[in-house]
Structure formats: C-alpha cells, structure tokens
Amino acid sequence: MNPVACQARVGFVVIGRNEGARLGGCLLSVLREEAPVVYVDSGSSDGSVERARALKVPVVQLDAATPFTAARARNSGAAWLREHKPQLRFIHFVDGDCELTPGWLPQALAAMAAEPELAVACGRRRERYPDRSAYNRLCDNEWNTRTGIVETCGGDALFRAEAFAEVGGFSADLIAGEEPDLCHRIRKQGWKVRRIDADMTVHDAAMTRFSQWWQRNRRSGYATAQALVLRGRETRGLLRHVASNIFWASPLCWPLWPLLWCRIFLRKGALEASFLTLGKIPHLQGQIDYWISRRHLIEYK
C-alpha cells in the first residue's frame, strides 16, 4: 500500500481544554497534512472553540453534564470522523498541547502499510522546553520509551480505524491510563502496537510548580490501582507496581529511601532517583483515592 495514497484516508482528532495559544499551534501543525481534522473541546473558557473555528476546523463541544475525560473526548472525535468521513482508514489522535512533527505521518503510514496486523503506530514525543524546569525534563525523559513492538502508546498515536472500532474505542470513564487499557484490549484481539524510532510530536507540559508534579503523580497512582482491578491478572507488573507504592510510601520504610534512591540512581541518574522516590507518596495517595471511590460505587450499587 502506497503511504502517499493512504494519506487521503487519515483523519485527525485533536482534544483540549483551555490550551490557549498552544491549541493554535497544534491545529496548524495538523492542518499542514491536508487531512480531515476535528477538534473536541472539554468545557474551555479561554476562547479555544473560537480559535478552532477561526481556522475552519469543525468543533465538537462535550456536554458538561457528563464528567470530562480525555478518553471520552477522543471517542467523540472518532465518532465524528466515522459519521462525516466514513471512508477514513486511519485515525490520528493529538493532544491540544502538542504539535505534530513534519515528516512524521508518512513514516507512520509506511509502518502501517508494511504490517497489516499493526493497529497502532507511535513515535517520540519531545518536550518543547525541557530545560525550563525539572518537571519538564522529567516528562521529556518519560516520553523516551523503547522502540519496536510495545504494549502501549501515549495520547498521540496513529490508529487503524478497523482495530479501534473492533474493541469499542477508549473506555470513556477512565480519568487516566486510558491508552494502556485500549492497547491491552487491542492486543488481545491479535493486533500489534509499534513505537517507531522517529520524532512524532512536540509537547508543552508547562509544568513549573511542585503541585502540578504532585497532582500528575497522584493521577498516575489512581490509574495504576484502577488498571490492577480491570486487568491485573492479564498484565504483568501491575500488582508489583501497586505493592511497591504501598511499601515504599509507608513512613516505616522512609529510613530505607536511600537504598531505593541508589538503586534508581544507578539506572536513571539523580533527577529520576529523587523524584521517583518521592513520587511513591502521591502515587499511593492516588491509589487510595481510587479504592475509596470504588468502595462508594459498590455501596451505592
């Protein structure tokens, strides 16, 4: 299959909430691909909807009566494309705080053409300003995962529309960790996920405060606990990850933190060692948040 011929059958879904000027840069980077684009807005109050419409991009505004999630927004965008552009064979999701890297799409389409069993292609997401804060630098390092056949992708990725529809898309009620959940269900159907050794998007975390970093880790802990309940028996490492947070976040284990720090330092360096060690606490906090919410839901039912 010719990647250039495929390009006319790719549609983009951009999601965002109060992304400001970053949204304009994101939409322009996608519009350069001359492919259908839809923007899904989750209750922005900063003129994001007007900014998208000024660029003549169709907009889907989510109803605030239902909780906003990235998964719900992406599903709504994919549904819009299926309704208005049913001939599309690929859906590329891009977060509104990211910009698509020139030259990425042909490489992703070439990977899809080379492997008919490939459902997802993703690449390297980079931070735009990794040196503005330690938190941005941590994000940039986090995006640098291994290439080849992998278990999951991130929020920016090219999906084969057939595979996406086959498993029903994202789980709209997940507030985090929706990509590993979707990729897990996709892989169970015999499809593959590949990370290509190529730059895909540039991300602007704009993370300059400790509270932002803490909340991000808290959400990650929530997602990990939820993932353990949903697919813990089928995904290696989830139980160990949850148990590790419980063990190391306990005040009784704080005197042992230097041992944990040294172990991480030997593999990742001082920055990751410091924040991954401290991050055990907000991760556990997020896990507790999930268990409390789950208990309330069970009691309500």
C-alpha positions as CSV (number, residue, x, y, z in Angstrom):
1,M,0.0,0.0,0.0
2,N,1.4,3.4,-1.0
3,P,1.7,5.6,2.1
4,V,1.0,8.7,0.0
5,A,-2.2,7.2,-1.3
6,C,-3.1,6.2,2.3
7,Q,-2.7,9.8,3.5
8,A,-6.0,10.9,2.0
9,R,-7.7,8.3,4.2
10,V,-6.3,9.7,7.5
11,G,-8.3,11.8,9.9
12,F,-7.1,13.8,12.9
13,V,-8.8,14.2,16.3
14,V,-7.4,17.0,18.4
15,I,-8.6,17.3,22.0
16,G,-8.2,20.0,24.5
17,R,-9.4,22.2,27.4
18,N,-8.1,25.7,27.9
19,E,-4.9,25.1,26.0
20,G,-4.6,28.7,25.0
21,A,-2.1,29.6,22.2
22,R,-0.8,26.0,22.3
23,L,-4.0,24.9,20.6
24,G,-3.5,27.2,17.7
25,G,0.0,25.7,17.1
26,C,-1.4,22.2,17.4
27,L,-4.2,22.8,14.9
28,L,-1.9,24.5,12.4
29,S,0.6,21.6,12.6
30,V,-2.2,19.1,11.8
31,L,-3.8,21.2,9.1
32,R,-0.5,21.1,7.2
33,E,-1.1,17.5,6.5
34,E,-4.2,18.4,4.4
35,A,-6.3,15.8,6.1
36,P,-9.7,16.0,7.8
37,V,-9.5,17.4,11.3
38,V,-12.0,17.7,14.2
39,Y,-11.4,19.5,17.5
40,V,-13.1,18.2,20.6
41,D,-13.4,20.7,23.4
42,S,-14.0,19.8,27.1
43,G,-15.5,22.9,28.5
44,S,-12.9,25.5,27.7
45,S,-13.4,29.1,28.8
46,D,-10.3,30.6,27.1
47,G,-11.6,31.0,23.6
48,S,-10.4,27.6,22.4
49,V,-13.6,26.9,20.5
50,E,-13.4,30.3,18.7
51,R,-9.7,29.7,17.9
52,A,-10.5,26.4,16.2
53,R,-13.5,27.8,14.3
54,A,-11.4,30.7,13.1
55,L,-9.1,28.1,11.4
56,K,-12.3,26.5,9.9
57,V,-11.8,23.3,12.0
58,P,-15.1,21.5,12.9
59,V,-15.7,21.6,16.7
60,V,-17.4,19.1,19.0
61,Q,-18.3,20.6,22.4
62,L,-18.8,17.9,25.1
63,D,-21.7,18.2,27.4
64,A,-20.6,19.2,30.9
65,A,-23.4,17.1,32.4
66,T,-21.0,14.1,32.0
67,P,-17.5,14.2,33.5
68,F,-14.8,15.2,31.1
69,T,-12.1,12.7,30.3
70,A,-9.5,12.5,27.5
71,A,-10.9,9.1,26.6
72,R,-14.4,10.5,26.2
73,A,-13.1,13.4,24.1
74,R,-11.2,11.1,21.7
75,N,-14.1,8.7,21.3
76,S,-16.3,11.7,20.4
77,G,-13.8,12.9,17.8
78,A,-13.5,9.4,16.3
79,A,-17.3,9.1,16.2
80,W,-17.5,12.5,14.3
81,L,-15.0,11.2,11.8
82,R,-16.9,8.0,11.3
83,E,-20.1,9.9,10.6
84,H,-18.7,12.6,8.4
85,K,-15.7,10.8,6.8
86,P,-16.6,7.1,6.7
87,Q,-14.0,6.3,4.1
88,L,-11.1,7.0,6.5
89,R,-9.0,4.0,7.4
90,F,-6.7,5.7,10.0
91,I,-7.3,8.0,12.9
92,H,-4.5,10.1,14.4
93,F,-5.1,11.4,17.9
94,V,-3.2,14.5,19.0
95,D,-3.4,16.3,22.4
96,G,-4.1,20.0,22.1
97,D,-0.8,20.9,23.9
98,C,1.2,19.1,21.2
99,E,2.3,19.9,17.7
100,L,2.8,17.2,15.0
101,T,6.4,16.9,13.8
102,P,6.8,17.5,10.0
103,G,7.5,14.2,8.2
104,W,6.1,12.0,10.9
105,L,2.8,11.0,9.2
106,P,4.4,9.4,6.1
107,Q,6.7,7.3,8.4
108,A,3.7,6.1,10.5
109,L,1.7,5.3,7.4
110,A,4.6,3.4,5.9
111,A,4.8,1.3,9.1
112,M,1.0,0.6,8.8
113,A,1.5,-0.4,5.1
114,A,4.3,-2.8,6.0
115,E,2.5,-4.6,8.8
116,P,-1.2,-5.3,8.1
117,E,-1.5,-6.6,11.7
118,L,-0.3,-3.3,13.1
119,A,-3.1,-1.4,14.9
120,V,-1.2,1.5,16.4
121,A,1.9,3.4,15.4
122,C,3.5,6.0,17.7
123,G,6.9,7.7,17.9
124,R,8.9,10.0,20.1
125,R,7.1,12.8,21.9
126,R,9.5,15.5,23.0
127,E,9.2,18.4,25.4
128,R,9.4,21.8,23.8
129,Y,11.1,23.4,26.9
130,P,12.8,20.5,28.8
131,D,15.3,22.9,30.5
132,R,12.7,25.3,31.9
133,S,12.0,23.1,34.9
134,A,13.0,19.8,36.5
135,Y,9.4,18.7,35.9
136,N,9.5,19.3,32.2
137,R,12.8,17.5,32.0
138,L,11.2,14.5,33.8
139,C,8.4,14.5,31.3
140,D,10.9,14.5,28.4
141,N,12.7,11.6,29.8
142,E,9.5,9.7,30.5
143,W,8.4,10.0,26.8
144,N,11.7,8.3,25.7
145,T,10.5,4.7,25.8
146,R,11.9,1.8,23.8
147,T,11.1,1.3,20.2
148,G,9.8,-1.8,18.4
149,I,6.7,-3.8,19.3
150,V,5.4,-2.4,22.6
151,E,2.5,-2.9,25.0
152,T,1.0,0.6,24.8
153,C,1.2,4.1,23.3
154,G,0.6,7.6,24.6
155,G,-2.1,10.1,23.8
156,D,-0.6,10.9,20.4
157,A,-0.8,8.0,18.1
158,L,-2.0,6.7,14.7
159,F,-4.7,4.0,14.9
160,R,-6.1,1.7,12.3
161,A,-9.8,2.6,12.3
162,E,-10.8,-1.0,12.0
163,A,-8.9,-2.1,15.1
164,F,-10.1,1.0,17.1
165,A,-13.8,0.2,16.3
166,E,-13.3,-3.5,16.8
167,V,-12.7,-3.0,20.6
168,G,-15.1,-0.1,21.0
169,G,-12.5,2.6,21.4
170,F,-11.3,4.1,24.7
171,S,-13.0,3.4,28.0
172,A,-14.7,6.8,28.4
173,D,-14.9,6.7,32.2
174,L,-11.2,6.3,32.8
175,I,-9.7,9.5,34.1
176,A,-6.1,8.3,33.3
177,G,-4.4,5.3,31.9
178,E,-6.9,5.0,29.0
179,E,-4.1,4.3,26.5
180,P,-2.7,1.2,28.2
181,D,-6.3,-0.1,28.7
182,L,-7.2,0.4,25.0
183,C,-3.9,-1.1,23.8
184,H,-4.4,-4.1,26.1
185,R,-7.8,-4.8,24.5
186,I,-6.4,-4.3,21.0
187,R,-3.5,-6.7,21.6
188,K,-6.0,-9.3,23.0
189,Q,-7.6,-9.3,19.5
190,G,-4.3,-10.2,17.9
191,W,-3.3,-6.7,16.7
192,K,0.2,-5.2,17.4
193,V,1.4,-1.8,18.7
194,R,4.7,-0.4,17.4
195,R,6.8,2.5,18.5
196,I,8.8,3.9,15.6
197,D,12.3,5.5,16.1
198,A,11.1,8.9,14.8
199,D,10.0,12.2,16.2
200,M,6.2,12.4,16.3
201,T,5.1,15.4,18.4
202,V,6.4,18.3,20.5
203,H,4.7,18.6,23.8
204,D,4.5,21.6,26.1
205,A,3.9,20.4,29.6
206,A,4.3,23.9,31.1
207,M,5.0,22.3,34.4
208,T,6.7,24.7,36.7
209,R,5.2,24.1,40.1
210,F,5.7,21.2,42.6
211,S,1.9,21.0,43.0
212,Q,1.5,20.2,39.3
213,W,4.0,17.4,39.5
214,W,2.3,16.1,42.7
215,Q,-1.1,16.0,41.1
216,R,0.2,14.3,37.9
217,N,1.7,11.5,40.0
218,R,-1.5,11.3,42.1
219,R,-3.5,10.7,38.9
220,S,-1.0,8.1,37.8
221,G,-1.4,6.2,41.1
222,Y,-5.2,6.3,40.6
223,A,-4.8,4.9,37.1
224,T,-2.5,2.1,38.3
225,A,-4.9,1.0,41.0
226,Q,-7.8,1.0,38.5
227,A,-5.7,-0.9,36.0
228,L,-5.0,-3.6,38.6
229,V,-8.7,-4.1,39.2
230,L,-9.5,-4.1,35.5
231,R,-6.8,-6.3,34.1
232,G,-4.4,-7.2,36.9
233,R,-4.5,-10.9,36.1
234,E,-3.6,-10.3,32.5
235,T,-0.9,-7.6,32.7
236,R,2.5,-8.4,34.3
237,G,3.9,-6.0,36.8
238,L,0.7,-4.2,37.9
239,L,0.5,-5.9,41.2
240,R,4.2,-5.4,41.9
241,H,3.8,-1.7,41.0
242,V,0.9,-1.1,43.4
243,A,2.6,-3.1,46.2
244,S,5.8,-1.1,45.7
245,N,4.0,2.1,46.2
246,I,2.3,0.8,49.4
247,F,5.6,-0.5,50.7
248,W,7.9,2.5,50.0
249,A,5.3,5.2,50.8
250,S,4.9,3.8,54.3
251,P,6.5,6.0,57.0
252,L,8.1,2.9,58.4
253,C,10.1,2.5,55.1
254,W,11.2,6.1,54.8
255,P,14.6,5.3,56.5
256,L,15.2,2.9,53.6
257,W,14.7,5.5,51.0
258,P,18.4,6.0,50.5
259,L,18.6,2.4,49.3
260,L,15.8,2.9,46.8
261,W,17.3,6.2,45.7
262,C,20.7,4.5,45.0
263,R,19.0,1.7,43.1
264,I,17.2,4.1,40.8
265,F,20.3,6.4,40.5
266,L,22.4,3.6,39.1
267,R,19.9,3.1,36.2
268,K,18.5,6.6,35.6
269,G,20.5,9.2,37.4
270,A,20.0,11.7,40.2
271,L,16.9,13.5,38.9
272,E,14.8,10.4,38.3
273,A,16.1,8.9,41.5
274,S,14.9,11.8,43.6
275,F,11.5,12.3,42.1
276,L,10.7,8.6,41.6
277,T,11.4,8.0,45.2
278,L,9.4,10.9,46.5
279,G,6.7,10.1,43.9
280,K,5.8,6.9,45.9
281,I,3.7,9.1,48.2
282,P,1.4,10.8,45.7
283,H,1.1,7.5,43.8
284,L,-0.1,5.8,47.0
285,Q,-2.4,8.8,47.6
286,G,-3.9,8.3,44.1
287,Q,-4.4,4.5,44.8
288,I,-6.2,5.3,48.0
289,D,-8.4,7.8,46.1
290,Y,-9.4,5.0,43.7
291,W,-10.1,2.4,46.4
292,I,-12.3,4.9,48.2
293,S,-14.2,5.9,45.1
294,R,-14.6,2.2,44.2
295,R,-16.0,1.4,47.7
296,H,-18.5,4.2,47.4
297,L,-19.6,3.0,44.0
298,I,-20.0,-0.6,45.2
299,E,-22.0,0.6,48.3
300,Y,-24.2,2.7,46.0
301,K,-25.0,-0.2,43.7
